[in-house]
Amino acid sequence: MQVTGWAAGALPGLALAGAGIVAAAACARPFTGPPGRAAGRAVAVAALVAVPCALLGVRPPALAIALVALTLLAVLPLSRTLWTGVLGVSLAVTVLTGIIVLPDPGGLARPGVPLARVVVRGGGPVVVVPHRPGWNIVGVDARTTAVGADRDHLTATEPVAGADGRWAAVLLPPGRGRLWVRTGRRTVSLTVDPGHGAPAAASTLGDAPECASAAVAALAAGRGGHFGTCPSAALRPEDAAGLRAVVAFVAARGVPAITVVADGSPRSQAALRVVRDAARAERMTVAARPRGDRPTFLVSGWAAAYTRLWDIARGRAPSQGSYLAPWLLASPLLTVPAGQLVPLRFTPEDPMPQRYEAALEHGYPGQSPTGTGYTAWLAALRVRPAGVVRLYAASTVQVPGPIGHDHGDGGPWLPGGTITEVAGPLADPA
């Protein structure tokens, strides 16, 4: 029997609480003597609550069986001092084990606030965004093959271009319930509580990793409730200004034409209009077909950008380098050898990006910093981004000897590479 709704979170807690009361009475029996009438009734009620709740709500089953058996064995011989004490200690150990082992006792899941929880020891966090009724993005590590709200009907996870891990779209019903996660031969769960508010808007799987990065960053800032919509839903004014500045920079170098890569998201379509208008103002052509004598502007999401970058790197889409939108600062996109340049208002070595890295490492080890994540982290802290845009080159080519002052170790932003300032500050011509 699968328990869902509020019971999925309440039953394990009631089982452990009832068993804890029985364990306390059994452990105290050798020192206090037989319990009085009122105390005896309380212990009996606790056992009656603990047994069915454990059978219905505690996972894995072996832990539920142990909890039930020891509860019954500890209650029955309360008049026998020695055996009661031994069983009480055993039951107490089992209760403590349950508190540690249970995937997620519930209580921490808040409606409308993204989730990021580790449910398998040594694995990455399970990320649920936006954690509202309806379709939600679920991100897991590479070992997790299926997820879902119904243990008997899980959805297979799949990789997404330009991102680590695996991803799936899961339909979450309103109210508290459980999300099941299959890793290898194990199937475990965590409590979810999408609430009963407005349903989540459908999001494409290609935007899932970037959306999850922003959600985890907001959680790392301690303000997950301030996460709104996925970043692909709208173009930020700061990003539009950065794109205009890069178009002006390219035009000043005498480049007659550019190619633009976009997708169907609202942010990408808005960015495409910004680039076209800026190019028109600079009397520069936006060409439909890529050529080796014109650069490529990428204003799509991560998945489409990753595909085009590899087309450039392998010669399938000729290009004179590639200019990335600010939200495309993510290590899988920077490691492709396609001559990437990206406009940023910070460097990874600045104090605030360092704090963001530390917050991720402390709260969600293994999560890589990204441009989108840093923006979401600043927004959650209500810190305005810096005002100056500079152009940076990403490279995984190692230069022997010490790195100069205008070079930056990529660190977790670009493991094994460098992020180097090549121009700036850039002025927004608008």
CORFENKA-V497713 format. One record per residue. N is the residue number from 1. RES is the residue in one letter. SS is DSSP state (helix for helix, strand for strand, loop for the rest). BURIAL is + if it has 9 or more other C-alpha atoms within 8 Angstrom, else -. Layout:
BEGIN
N&RES&SS&BURIAL, N&RES&SS&BURIAL
END
This chain:
BEGIN
1&M&loop&-, 2&Q&loop&-, 3&V&loop&+, 4&T&loop&+, 5&G&loop&+, 6&W&helix&+, 7&A&helix&+, 8&A&helix&+, 9&G&helix&+, 10&A&helix&+, 11&L&helix&+, 12&P&helix&+, 13&G&helix&+, 14&L&helix&+, 15&A&helix&+, 16&L&helix&+, 17&A&helix&+, 18&G&helix&+, 19&A&helix&+, 20&G&helix&+, 21&I&helix&+, 22&V&helix&+, 23&A&helix&+, 24&A&helix&+, 25&A&helix&+, 26&A&helix&+, 27&C&helix&+, 28&A&helix&+, 29&R&helix&+, 30&P&helix&+, 31&F&helix&-, 32&T&helix&-, 33&G&loop&-, 34&P&loop&-, 35&P&loop&+, 36&G&loop&-, 37&R&helix&-, 38&A&helix&-, 39&A&helix&-, 40&G&helix&+, 41&R&helix&-, 42&A&helix&-, 43&V&helix&+, 44&A&helix&+, 45&V&helix&-, 46&A&helix&+, 47&A&helix&+, 48&L&helix&-, 49&V&helix&+, 50&A&helix&+, 51&V&helix&+, 52&P&helix&+, 53&C&helix&+, 54&A&helix&+, 55&L&helix&+, 56&L&helix&+, 57&G&helix&+, 58&V&loop&+, 59&R&loop&+, 60&P&loop&-, 61&P&helix&-, 62&A&helix&-, 63&L&helix&+, 64&A&helix&+, 65&I&helix&+, 66&A&helix&+, 67&L&helix&+, 68&V&helix&+, 69&A&helix&-, 70&L&helix&+, 71&T&helix&+, 72&L&helix&+, 73&L&helix&+, 74&A&helix&+, 75&V&helix&+, 76&L&helix&-, 77&P&loop&+, 78&L&loop&+, 79&S&loop&-, 80&R&loop&-, 81&T&helix&+, 82&L&helix&-, 83&W&helix&-, 84&T&helix&+, 85&G&helix&+, 86&V&helix&+, 87&L&helix&+, 88&G&helix&+, 89&V&helix&+, 90&S&helix&+, 91&L&helix&+, 92&A&helix&+, 93&V&helix&-, 94&T&helix&+, 95&V&helix&+, 96&L&helix&-, 97&T&helix&-, 98&G&helix&+, 99&I&helix&+, 100&I&helix&-, 101&V&helix&-, 102&L&loop&+, 103&P&loop&+, 104&D&loop&-, 105&P&loop&+, 106&G&loop&+, 107&G&loop&-, 108&L&loop&-, 109&A&loop&+, 110&R&loop&+, 111&P&loop&+, 112&G&loop&+, 113&V&loop&+, 114&P&loop&+, 115&L&strand&+, 116&A&strand&+, 117&R&strand&-, 118&V&loop&+, 119&V&loop&+, 120&V&loop&-, 121&R&loop&-, 122&G&loop&-, 123&G&loop&-, 124&G&loop&+, 125&P&loop&+, 126&V&strand&+, 127&V&strand&+, 128&V&strand&+, 129&V&strand&+, 130&P&loop&+, 131&H&loop&+, 132&R&loop&+, 133&P&loop&+, 134&G&strand&+, 135&W&strand&+, 136&N&strand&+, 137&I&strand&+, 138&V&strand&+, 139&G&strand&+, 140&V&strand&+, 141&D&loop&+, 142&A&loop&-, 143&R&loop&-, 144&T&strand&+, 145&T&strand&+, 146&A&strand&+, 147&V&strand&+, 148&G&strand&+, 149&A&loop&+, 150&D&loop&-, 151&R&loop&-, 152&D&loop&-, 153&H&loop&-, 154&L&loop&+, 155&T&strand&+, 156&A&strand&-, 157&T&loop&+, 158&E&strand&-, 159&P&loop&+, 160&V&loop&+, 161&A&loop&+, 162&G&loop&+, 163&A&loop&+, 164&D&loop&+, 165&G&loop&+, 166&R&strand&+, 167&W&strand&+, 168&A&strand&+, 169&A&strand&+, 170&V&strand&+, 171&L&strand&+, 172&L&strand&+, 173&P&loop&-, 174&P&loop&+, 175&G&loop&+, 176&R&strand&+, 177&G&strand&+, 178&R&strand&+, 179&L&strand&+, 180&W&strand&+, 181&V&strand&+, 182&R&strand&+, 183&T&strand&+, 184&G&loop&-, 185&R&loop&-, 186&R&strand&-, 187&T&strand&-, 188&V&strand&+, 189&S&strand&+, 190&L&strand&+, 191&T&strand&+, 192&V&strand&+, 193&D&strand&+, 194&P&loop&+, 195&G&loop&+, 196&H&loop&+, 197&G&loop&-, 198&A&loop&-, 199&P&loop&-, 200&A&strand&+, 201&A&loop&-, 202&A&loop&-, 203&S&loop&+, 204&T&loop&-, 205&L&helix&+, 206&G&helix&+, 207&D&helix&+, 208&A&helix&+, 209&P&helix&+, 210&E&helix&+, 211&C&helix&+, 212&A&helix&+, 213&S&helix&+, 214&A&helix&+, 215&A&helix&+, 216&V&helix&+, 217&A&helix&+, 218&A&helix&+, 219&L&helix&+, 220&A&helix&+, 221&A&loop&+, 222&G&loop&-, 223&R&loop&+, 224&G&helix&+, 225&G&helix&+, 226&H&helix&-, 227&F&loop&+, 228&G&loop&-, 229&T&loop&-, 230&C&loop&-, 231&P&helix&+, 232&S&helix&+, 233&A&helix&+, 234&A&loop&-, 235&L&loop&+, 236&R&loop&-, 237&P&helix&-, 238&E&helix&-, 239&D&helix&+, 240&A&helix&+, 241&A&helix&+, 242&G&helix&+, 243&L&helix&+, 244&R&helix&+, 245&A&helix&+, 246&V&helix&+, 247&V&helix&+, 248&A&helix&+, 249&F&helix&+, 250&V&helix&+, 251&A&helix&+, 252&A&helix&-, 253&R&loop&-, 254&G&loop&-, 255&V&loop&+, 256&P&loop&+, 257&A&strand&+, 258&I&strand&+, 259&T&strand&+, 260&V&strand&+, 261&V&strand&+, 262&A&loop&+, 263&D&loop&+, 264&G&loop&-, 265&S&loop&+, 266&P&helix&+, 267&R&helix&+, 268&S&helix&+, 269&Q&helix&+, 270&A&helix&+, 271&A&helix&+, 272&L&helix&+, 273&R&helix&-, 274&V&helix&+, 275&V&helix&+, 276&R&helix&+, 277&D&helix&-, 278&A&helix&+, 279&A&helix&+, 280&R&helix&+, 281&A&helix&-, 282&E&loop&-, 283&R&loop&-, 284&M&loop&+, 285&T&strand&+, 286&V&strand&+, 287&A&strand&+, 288&A&loop&-, 289&R&loop&-, 290&P&loop&+, 291&R&loop&+, 292&G&loop&-, 293&D&loop&-, 294&R&loop&+, 295&P&loop&+, 296&T&strand&+, 297&F&strand&+, 298&L&strand&+, 299&V&loop&+, 300&S&loop&+, 301&G&loop&+, 302&W&helix&+, 303&A&helix&+, 304&A&helix&+, 305&A&helix&+, 306&Y&helix&+, 307&T&helix&+, 308&R&helix&+, 309&L&helix&+, 310&W&helix&+, 311&D&helix&+, 312&I&helix&+, 313&A&helix&+, 314&R&loop&-, 315&G&loop&-, 316&R&loop&-, 317&A&loop&+, 318&P&loop&+, 319&S&loop&+, 320&Q&loop&+, 321&G&loop&+, 322&S&strand&+, 323&Y&strand&+, 324&L&strand&+, 325&A&loop&+, 326&P&helix&+, 327&W&helix&+, 328&L&helix&+, 329&L&loop&+, 330&A&loop&+, 331&S&helix&+, 332&P&helix&+, 333&L&helix&+, 334&L&helix&+, 335&T&loop&+, 336&V&loop&+, 337&P&loop&+, 338&A&loop&+, 339&G&loop&+, 340&Q&strand&+, 341&L&strand&+, 342&V&strand&+, 343&P&strand&+, 344&L&strand&+, 345&R&loop&+, 346&F&loop&-, 347&T&loop&+, 348&P&loop&+, 349&E&loop&-, 350&D&loop&-, 351&P&helix&-, 352&M&helix&-, 353&P&helix&+, 354&Q&helix&+, 355&R&helix&-, 356&Y&helix&+, 357&E&helix&+, 358&A&helix&-, 359&A&helix&+, 360&L&helix&+, 361&E&helix&+, 362&H&helix&-, 363&G&helix&-, 364&Y&loop&+, 365&P&loop&-, 366&G&loop&-, 367&Q&loop&-, 368&S&loop&-, 369&P&loop&+, 370&T&loop&+, 371&G&helix&+, 372&T&helix&+, 373&G&helix&+, 374&Y&helix&+, 375&T&helix&+, 376&A&helix&+, 377&W&helix&+, 378&L&helix&+, 379&A&helix&+, 380&A&helix&+, 381&L&loop&-, 382&R&loop&-, 383&V&loop&-, 384&R&loop&-, 385&P&loop&-, 386&A&loop&-, 387&G&loop&-, 388&V&loop&-, 389&V&strand&+, 390&R&strand&+, 391&L&strand&+, 392&Y&strand&+, 393&A&strand&+, 394&A&strand&+, 395&S&strand&+, 396&T&loop&+, 397&V&loop&-, 398&Q&loop&-, 399&V&loop&-, 400&P&loop&-, 401&G&loop&-, 402&P&loop&-, 403&I&loop&-, 404&G&loop&-, 405&H&loop&-, 406&D&loop&-, 407&H&strand&+, 408&G&strand&+, 409&D&strand&-, 410&G&loop&+, 411&G&helix&+, 412&P&helix&-, 413&W&helix&+, 414&L&loop&+, 415&P&loop&-, 416&G&loop&-, 417&G&loop&+, 418&T&strand&+, 419&I&strand&+, 420&T&strand&+, 421&E&strand&+, 422&V&strand&-, 423&A&strand&-, 424&G&strand&-, 425&P&strand&-, 426&L&strand&+, 427&A&loop&-, 428&D&loop&+, 429&P&loop&-, 430&A&loop&-
END
